[in-house]
Amino acid sequence: MRCGVQHQYTTGPLGPDASTRVERVPGARDIARLFQEPASSGRGALTVEGGITVVGAPGMGVTTLLARLSDLLERERAMPVARIELPVQGGDGGPDAFYRFLGALVDQARAGLLLSPRLRAPDGGALAAALADEPPWEGDEPAITPRGLERWIAQLAPGARRTGGVCLLVDGIDHAAATSWKAALVAALRFTFQSSVGVTPVYGAWSLFLDESLPGSNYFRNVTRPLFLSPLSPRERHALVDAGLPALSPAARARLDALVGGHPRLWHSALSAIAGALGSPEEAAALAEADVDALLERTLADDRAFVAAMLRAAPALAPRLRALRSTPGKASRALLASGLVDERDGVAVVPARIAALL
């Protein structure tokens, strides 16, 4: 399934200090529709069996989507929701780091759910009581074993069902992708949530989703319901330019589209570079294709570092991009979710600026 998308843009005036901000806001309602409607007799369940995985590369809008989904489920579905930002892993750290990673998940889940107004409703007492008990930590800091995670979620499930279900929005799961315990992490998540009733995890994932060599990696692809973010559409790109640089010449618009493709972060970079270099709308109207190339040289080092980091995190990505660079053709939804592939008349291509960075 592919998420429908909307976008919001805020822009500054043209000039040396101009800033053009591109904020991608995918449609959280597409995900909310996956949750069952409350039963006609009583509240019923609002869970998604196995969970959901939002597949999108860095800069594609996963974090913003989860924030919007949190507000939507709490406000319109009255569902207790916890947003979880898992820590970046500076080193491997062995089992202790693994337990702390799971501990951060449980600690933030508990803290977030305890803030939900639903716990003060008549049917929220059982969930509130389950959350009141301290999780089975390993040691003095929030750290938990896979077995402890499974027991804690099982403890929440009866109260969660009474409130209609709870949702855990888990961002940063890919921070474990370079560790030796990533397979153990996926196994723990699968064991805990595959048959959990009442607690729905929603993961933001990219490199772990792509890693088919990872034992148990089919948890994200086949057990959860994957939703794939997609590149900015031509209409959305035109809207971006109209919002920030409405006087931009047709030639410059066409060159931007060919160079950048549909990755929101790279559009942000390109539009910021152009807006910061222009002194007036008249200069934007006179911009030629060669001028666009020259202005974007300012962002080349940052863009190259950004794309290189993405390729390191997902080693299988570069060969697929190089193949498409040589022979445009079909691209999987996961490849399109990288934002580094564009679709033109139904054919997948690698935009010129991305091709130069490979």
C-alpha positions in Angstrom: 0.0 0.0 0.0 1.2 3.5 -0.8 0.5 6.4 1.5 -1.5 9.3 0.1 0.4 12.5 0.8 -0.1 16.2 1.5 2.6 18.7 1.9 3.0 22.0 3.9 5.4 24.6 2.9 6.6 27.8 4.6 8.9 30.2 2.9 10.9 33.3 3.6 11.3 36.3 1.2 13.8 36.2 -1.6 17.1 37.7 -0.7 20.5 36.8 0.8 19.0 35.7 4.1 16.0 33.9 2.5 15.1 30.5 3.7 12.9 28.0 2.0 11.6 25.3 4.3 10.1 22.2 2.9 8.1 20.2 5.4 6.6 16.9 4.2 3.4 15.9 5.9 2.1 12.5 4.6 -1.5 11.7 5.1 -1.8 10.1 8.6 -5.4 9.2 7.8 -4.2 6.5 5.4 -2.7 4.7 8.4 -5.6 5.5 10.8 -7.9 3.7 8.3 -6.1 0.5 8.9 -7.3 0.4 12.5 -10.6 -1.3 12.9 -13.6 0.9 13.5 -15.1 0.7 17.0 -17.7 -2.1 17.1 -21.3 -1.0 17.0 -22.0 -2.6 20.3 -19.6 -1.2 22.8 -16.3 0.4 21.9 -14.7 -2.6 20.3 -11.0 -3.0 19.3 -8.9 -0.5 17.3 -5.9 -2.7 16.8 -4.0 -3.8 13.7 -2.8 -7.4 14.0 1.0 -7.7 13.7 1.5 -3.9 13.6 2.4 -1.5 10.8 5.8 -0.5 9.2 6.1 2.9 7.6 8.9 2.4 5.0 10.8 5.5 4.1 14.4 6.6 3.8 15.9 9.4 5.9 14.4 12.8 5.0 11.3 11.3 3.5 9.0 12.4 6.3 8.6 9.3 8.6 9.0 11.2 11.8 6.6 13.9 10.8 4.1 11.2 9.8 4.3 9.5 13.2 3.7 12.9 14.9 0.6 13.6 12.9 -0.7 10.0 13.4 -0.2 10.4 17.2 -2.4 13.5 17.2 -5.0 12.0 15.0 -5.4 8.8 17.0 -5.6 10.5 20.3 -7.9 13.3 19.1 -10.3 11.4 16.8 -10.1 7.8 18.0 -9.5 8.5 21.7 -6.7 5.9 21.6 -3.8 6.0 24.1 -0.7 6.6 22.0 3.0 6.8 22.9 5.7 8.2 20.6 9.0 6.5 21.0 12.3 7.9 19.8 14.9 5.2 20.1 18.5 6.3 20.9 21.3 6.4 18.3 23.7 3.6 18.8 27.3 5.0 19.1 28.8 1.6 19.3 27.8 -2.1 19.4 27.9 -2.5 23.2 26.8 -6.1 23.1 23.9 -7.5 25.1 23.9 -4.6 27.6 23.3 -2.1 24.8 20.6 -4.4 23.4 18.8 -4.5 26.8 19.1 -0.7 27.1 17.6 -0.2 23.6 14.6 -2.4 24.6 14.5 -0.5 27.9 14.3 2.8 26.1 11.3 1.5 24.1 9.5 0.3 27.3 10.4 3.4 29.3 9.1 5.8 26.6 6.1 3.7 25.9 5.1 3.7 29.6 5.7 7.5 30.0 3.7 8.3 26.8 0.8 6.1 27.7 0.6 7.5 31.2 0.0 11.0 29.7 -3.1 9.8 27.8 -6.5 11.3 28.9 -8.0 7.9 28.1 -6.6 6.5 31.3 -8.9 8.8 33.3 -12.0 7.5 31.4 -14.2 4.8 33.2 -12.7 2.0 31.0 -9.1 3.2 31.5 -8.6 2.0 35.0 -7.2 -1.4 34.1 -4.6 0.0 31.7 -3.7 2.7 34.3 -3.1 0.0 36.9 -0.9 -2.0 34.6 1.2 1.0 33.8 1.5 1.9 37.4 3.7 -1.1 38.1 7.4 -0.6 37.4 8.5 -2.7 34.4 10.9 -5.7 35.1 14.1 -3.7 34.7 17.5 -5.3 34.5 19.7 -3.3 36.9 19.3 0.3 38.0 18.6 2.0 34.7 15.8 1.3 32.1 17.1 -1.9 30.5 15.0 -5.0 29.8 15.4 -8.5 28.3 13.3 -9.7 25.4 11.4 -11.9 27.8 10.8 -8.9 30.1 9.5 -6.9 27.1 7.1 -9.8 26.2 5.8 -10.0 29.8 5.3 -6.3 30.0 3.3 -6.0 26.8 1.2 -9.0 27.8 0.5 -7.3 31.1 -0.8 -4.2 29.3 -2.9 -6.1 26.8 -6.1 -6.8 28.9 -6.3 -3.1 29.9 -5.5 -2.0 26.4 -8.3 -4.0 25.0 -10.8 -2.4 27.4 -9.8 1.1 26.1 -10.1 -0.1 22.5 -6.4 -0.7 22.0 -3.2 1.3 22.4 -0.6 2.4 19.7 3.1 2.6 20.1 4.8 4.8 17.4 8.4 3.5 17.3 10.8 5.8 15.5 14.6 5.1 15.3 14.4 1.3 15.0 17.1 1.6 12.3 19.5 2.9 14.8 20.2 -0.8 15.6 21.0 -1.7 12.0 24.8 -1.7 12.4 24.8 -3.7 15.7 25.6 -7.3 16.2 22.2 -7.7 18.0 19.9 -6.5 15.3 18.7 -10.0 14.6 17.9 -10.5 18.3 16.0 -7.2 18.3 13.8 -8.2 15.3 13.2 -11.6 16.9 12.1 -10.0 20.2 9.7 -7.6 18.4 8.2 -10.4 16.4 7.8 -12.7 19.4 6.3 -9.9 21.4 3.9 -8.3 18.9 3.1 -10.9 16.3 0.1 -12.2 18.2 -0.4 -9.3 20.7 -4.0 -8.2 20.9 -4.7 -4.7 22.1 -1.2 -3.2 21.5 -0.3 -2.1 18.0 3.3 -1.1 17.1 3.9 1.3 14.2 7.5 1.3 13.1 9.4 3.8 11.1 11.9 1.7 9.2 14.2 1.7 6.2 17.5 -0.2 6.4 16.1 -3.0 8.6 13.2 -3.4 6.2 15.6 -3.6 3.2 18.0 -6.1 4.8 16.6 -9.4 3.4 19.7 -11.2 4.7 18.7 -10.5 8.3 17.2 -13.5 10.0 13.6 -12.8 10.8 13.6 -9.6 8.6 10.4 -10.8 7.0 8.7 -9.7 10.2 8.5 -6.1 8.8 7.6 -7.2 5.3 5.2 -10.1 5.9 3.9 -9.9 9.5 3.4 -6.1 9.8 1.5 -4.2 7.2 4.1 -2.1 5.2 3.2 1.3 3.9 5.6 2.9 1.5 6.3 6.6 1.3 6.7 7.9 -2.3 8.7 10.8 -3.9 7.2 14.2 -4.3 4.8 14.2 -7.3 5.3 16.7 -10.2 2.3 18.6 -8.9 3.8 18.8 -5.4 7.2 20.0 -6.8 5.5 22.8 -8.8 3.6 23.8 -5.6 7.0 23.9 -3.7 8.4 26.3 -6.3 5.2 28.4 -6.4 5.3 28.8 -2.6 9.0 29.8 -2.4 10.1 31.1 -5.8 7.0 31.8 -7.8 8.8 33.9 -10.4 11.3 31.1 -11.2 11.7 30.7 -15.0 10.2 27.6 -16.7 13.7 26.5 -17.8 15.0 26.6 -14.2 11.9 24.7 -13.0 12.5 22.0 -15.6 16.1 21.7 -14.7 15.4 21.5 -11.0 13.0 18.7 -11.6 15.5 16.7 -13.8 18.3 17.2 -11.3 16.7 16.7 -8.0 13.9 14.2 -8.5 11.4 13.8 -5.7 13.3 13.6 -2.4 11.9 16.2 0.0 15.2 16.8 1.8 17.1 17.4 -1.4 14.4 19.8 -2.6 14.8 21.7 0.6 18.5 21.9 0.0 18.1 23.0 -3.7 15.4 25.7 -3.1 17.3 27.1 -0.1 20.5 27.4 -2.2 18.6 29.2 -5.0 16.6 31.5 -2.7 19.6 32.5 -0.8 21.5 33.5 -3.9 18.9 35.7 -5.5 18.2 39.3 -4.8 14.9 39.8 -6.6 12.1 38.0 -8.4 13.4 39.4 -11.6 16.6 37.4 -11.1 14.5 34.3 -10.6 12.6 34.9 -13.8 15.9 35.2 -15.8 17.5 32.0 -14.4 18.7 29.6 -17.0 19.5 25.9 -16.8 23.2 26.5 -16.4 22.5 29.0 -13.6 20.6 26.3 -11.6 23.6 23.9 -12.0 26.0 26.5 -10.7 23.8 27.5 -7.7 23.4 23.9 -6.7 27.1 23.4 -6.6 26.9 25.2 -3.2 25.0 22.2 -1.7 27.0 19.4 -3.5 29.2 18.5 -0.5 26.3 18.3 1.9 24.1 16.4 -0.5 26.9 13.9 -1.3 27.4 13.2 2.4 23.7 12.8 2.9 23.3 10.3 0.0 26.5 8.5 1.0 25.2 7.9 4.5 22.0 6.5 3.1 23.9 4.1 0.9 26.1 2.9 3.8 23.0 2.2 5.9 21.4 0.2 3.1 24.2 -1.6 1.1 21.7 -3.2 -1.3 20.5 0.2 -2.5 23.5 1.3 -4.5 23.6 -1.6 -7.0 19.9 -1.2 -7.7 20.3 2.6 -8.3 23.3 2.0 -10.6 21.3 -0.6 -12.6 18.5 2.0 -13.0 21.0 4.7 -13.9 22.1 2.5 -16.8 18.7 1.2 -17.8 15.6 2.9 -16.6 12.8 0.5 -15.9 10.7 -0.7 -13.0 11.3 0.1 -9.4 9.9 -1.6 -6.3 7.9 0.4 -3.8 10.7 0.1 -1.3 13.2 1.6 -3.9 10.8 4.4 -4.6 10.6 5.0 -0.8 14.3 5.9 -0.9 13.3 9.2 -2.7 16.4 8.6 -4.9 14.4 7.2 -7.7 11.9 9.1 -9.8 9.0 7.9 -11.9 8.5 9.6 -15.3 5.7 8.3 -17.5 5.6 5.1 -15.5 9.4 4.5 -15.9 11.7 4.6 -12.9 14.9 6.7 -13.5 17.7 8.0 -11.3 17.7 11.8 -11.4 20.9 13.4 -12.7 22.0 14.9 -9.4 21.6 11.5 -7.6 23.3 9.6 -10.5 26.3 12.0 -10.1 26.5 11.2 -6.4 26.6 7.4 -6.7 
